[in-house]
Amino acid sequence: MYKTIFITGVSSGLGKATAKLFAKKGWTVIGTMRQPEREKEFTEFPNVHLLKLDLTDKKEITLVAEKAEKISPIDVLVNNAAYGLMGPFEGTTDDQLVGQINTNFLGTLLVTKAFLPFFRKRKKGTILTITSSTANIPYPFVAAYAATKSALETWTEGMAYELKGFGLQIKTVVPAYMQTNFGKNAQLVHHPEYQEIFDGYLTSMKADSSAKRDTPESIADVVHKAVTDHRIQLHYTAGELSTTEYGWVQRDGIEKVMDSMNQRFFGHNE
């Protein structure tokens, strides 16, 4: 029996790949983006419905949840929408920090909260949030972004207690860097006192850009598995890099891992 999935942030990358995968498998897909009128690729899928949503607009979140439920009762919610904030933390403006937290963290919580009454009434539903391997191993100059993703991991664990009695499942999928425009679309922050080391870090990251990355399509397969396998499992590492990094920190501990990261990016050990 085909079901209905609601996915935030389907304009590109993992969100778009996930929407296409579920649509091809016969699901009713309700996807959100800031400017759905610009989207052309989903026209080939009659089972895909696009809605406008800005995660920083609390009223719009409530209205979109109600509108989605009228299209088709939601079986699976995928919290995918997010963006990166990269650069020295001291250089971030207050507005940039508020925007990062409101989109990546608070927006996810509010979308979930908007759907919970429907899930709870039906006593079924799966909530899946896309986090990041930076929650396990923070990279330099993405501290605020990594913090939002780490917070979502812990929030998911805490929510599992509350939702179990209603027959609801909550999970995360944890990918690392993928072959997407995520990095190009990130907000870059600068501060003169950090510019030299930040430039050095960006040079190191660009040198790694030729390395093989997981594709959004391969991570979408993990999303499909997580919402259909009926396993009581909170977190799914997704892709080769994320799996490798998780094993690394479990084996060596965060201090040794960060020592290696310092050597890799800055040429010195701490």
C-alpha positions in Angstrom: 0.0 0.0 0.0 1.5 3.3 -1.1 1.8 6.1 1.5 2.3 9.8 1.7 5.6 11.6 2.6 6.1 15.2 3.4 9.6 16.5 2.7 11.0 20.0 3.5 13.6 21.6 1.2 13.1 19.7 -2.1 14.5 22.3 -4.4 17.9 20.6 -4.7 20.3 18.1 -3.3 19.1 15.4 -1.0 15.6 16.8 -0.7 15.0 16.6 -4.4 16.6 13.2 -4.7 14.5 11.8 -1.9 11.3 13.3 -3.4 12.0 11.7 -6.8 12.9 8.4 -5.3 9.6 8.1 -3.3 7.6 9.4 -6.2 9.0 6.7 -8.5 8.1 4.1 -5.9 4.5 5.3 -6.1 4.2 7.4 -2.9 2.3 10.6 -2.8 5.0 13.2 -2.2 4.3 16.6 -0.7 7.5 18.8 -0.9 8.2 22.3 0.2 10.5 25.0 -1.0 10.6 28.8 -0.8 9.8 29.3 -4.5 7.9 26.3 -5.9 6.8 28.3 -9.0 10.4 28.0 -10.2 10.5 24.2 -10.0 10.2 22.4 -13.4 11.6 18.9 -12.8 8.7 17.5 -10.8 6.1 18.2 -13.5 6.7 14.6 -14.8 5.4 13.2 -11.5 1.6 13.6 -11.0 2.0 12.3 -7.5 4.2 15.2 -6.4 2.7 18.2 -4.8 4.7 21.4 -4.1 3.9 23.9 -1.4 5.6 27.1 -0.5 7.3 27.2 2.9 9.7 29.4 4.8 10.9 27.6 7.9 11.3 30.9 9.7 7.6 31.8 9.3 5.7 30.2 12.2 2.3 30.9 10.9 3.1 29.6 7.4 4.3 26.3 9.0 1.0 25.7 10.7 -1.0 26.5 7.5 1.2 24.3 5.3 0.8 21.3 7.7 -3.0 21.7 7.5 -2.9 22.1 3.7 -0.7 19.0 3.3 -3.1 16.9 5.5 -6.0 18.0 3.2 -4.0 16.7 0.1 -3.3 13.4 1.8 -2.8 12.3 5.4 0.9 12.2 6.1 2.6 8.9 7.0 6.2 10.1 7.0 7.7 13.6 7.8 11.2 14.2 6.5 12.8 17.3 8.0 15.5 18.0 5.4 15.6 21.8 4.8 18.7 23.5 6.1 21.7 25.6 5.0 25.3 26.0 6.0 27.0 28.9 7.8 30.7 28.8 7.3 33.5 31.0 8.7 34.9 32.3 12.0 32.2 32.3 14.7 33.3 35.7 15.9 32.6 37.2 12.5 28.9 36.1 12.5 26.3 38.8 12.9 23.5 38.3 15.4 21.0 38.0 12.5 23.1 35.3 10.9 23.1 33.2 14.1 19.4 33.7 14.6 18.7 32.7 11.0 20.9 29.6 11.3 19.1 28.5 14.5 15.7 29.4 13.3 16.0 27.5 10.0 18.1 24.4 10.9 16.9 23.8 14.4 13.8 25.7 15.5 12.1 25.4 12.0 12.5 21.6 12.2 10.9 21.5 15.7 8.0 23.7 14.7 7.3 21.6 11.5 7.3 18.5 13.6 5.1 20.1 16.3 2.6 21.1 13.6 2.2 17.5 12.4 2.2 15.8 15.8 -1.6 16.2 16.5 -2.4 14.4 13.2 0.1 11.6 13.9 -1.0 11.2 17.5 -4.7 11.1 16.5 -4.0 8.3 13.9 -1.5 6.6 16.3 1.0 6.1 13.5 3.6 8.1 11.7 7.4 8.4 11.3 9.4 11.5 11.8 12.9 11.5 10.2 15.3 14.4 10.4 18.4 14.8 8.2 21.3 15.8 10.5 25.0 15.7 9.7 28.2 13.8 10.5 29.5 17.2 11.8 27.4 16.3 14.9 29.9 13.5 15.5 33.1 15.3 14.3 32.8 19.1 13.9 34.9 20.5 11.1 36.6 23.8 11.5 34.6 27.0 10.9 31.1 25.4 11.0 30.6 25.4 14.7 27.1 27.0 14.7 25.9 24.7 11.9 27.3 21.6 13.6 25.6 22.7 16.9 22.2 22.9 15.2 22.7 19.3 13.8 24.0 18.0 17.1 21.0 19.5 18.9 18.6 17.7 16.4 20.3 14.4 17.3 19.7 14.9 21.0 16.2 16.3 20.4 15.4 13.1 18.5 16.6 10.9 21.3 14.5 12.8 23.9 11.4 12.8 21.7 11.6 9.1 21.3 10.4 8.7 24.9 7.4 10.9 24.4 6.2 9.5 21.1 6.6 5.8 21.8 3.3 5.5 23.7 1.4 6.8 20.7 3.0 4.4 18.2 5.1 7.0 16.5 8.7 6.6 15.5 11.4 9.3 15.3 14.8 8.8 13.6 17.7 10.7 12.0 19.7 10.0 8.9 23.3 11.2 9.3 25.2 12.0 6.0 28.5 13.7 5.5 29.5 16.0 2.6 27.8 15.0 -0.6 28.1 15.9 -4.3 25.7 18.8 -4.0 25.8 22.6 -4.1 25.5 22.7 -0.3 28.9 24.2 0.1 28.4 26.8 -2.6 25.1 27.8 -1.2 26.4 28.2 2.4 26.7 31.7 3.9 30.3 32.7 4.2 31.4 34.7 7.2 34.7 36.6 7.5 36.7 38.2 10.3 40.1 39.9 9.7 41.8 38.3 12.6 41.0 34.8 11.4 41.3 35.4 7.6 44.7 33.7 7.2 43.8 30.5 8.9 40.3 30.5 7.3 41.9 30.9 3.8 44.2 28.0 4.6 41.3 25.9 5.6 39.4 26.7 2.5 42.5 25.8 0.4 42.7 22.4 2.2 39.0 21.7 1.6 39.2 22.6 -2.1 42.2 20.2 -2.4 39.8 17.5 -1.0 37.0 18.4 -3.4 38.2 16.0 -6.0 37.8 13.1 -3.6 34.8 10.8 -4.3 31.7 11.9 -2.4 28.4 10.2 -1.6 25.7 11.2 -4.0 22.3 12.5 -2.9 20.7 9.5 -4.6 22.7 7.1 -2.5 21.7 8.9 0.7 18.1 9.0 -0.4 18.2 5.2 -0.5 19.2 5.3 3.2 16.2 7.6 3.9 13.9 5.1 2.2 15.4 2.3 4.2 15.0 4.2 7.5 11.3 4.9 7.0 10.3 1.5 5.7 12.4 -1.0 7.6 10.2 -0.8 10.8 13.3 -1.1 13.0 13.6 0.5 16.4 16.7 2.5 15.5 17.3 6.1 16.2 20.3 7.1 14.0 21.3 5.8 10.5 24.8 6.8 9.4 24.5 7.4 5.6 27.3 6.9 3.1 30.9 5.9 3.2 32.4 9.1 4.7 29.8 9.4 7.5 30.2 5.7 8.4 34.0 6.0 8.4 34.0 9.2 10.6 31.5 7.7 13.1 33.7 4.6 13.4 36.8 6.8 13.8 35.4 8.8 16.7 34.0 5.7 18.4 37.4 4.0 18.2 39.8 6.9 19.0 37.7 9.4 20.9 37.0 13.0 20.0 40.3 14.4 21.4 42.5 12.2 19.1 40.2 12.8 16.2 40.5 16.6 16.6 44.2 16.3 17.0 44.3 14.6 13.6 42.0 17.2 12.1 44.3 20.0 13.4 47.2 18.3 11.6 45.2 17.8 8.4 43.9 21.3 8.1 46.4 23.5 9.9 49.6 21.5 10.0 50.0 21.2 13.7 48.9 19.1 16.6 47.2 20.3 19.8 
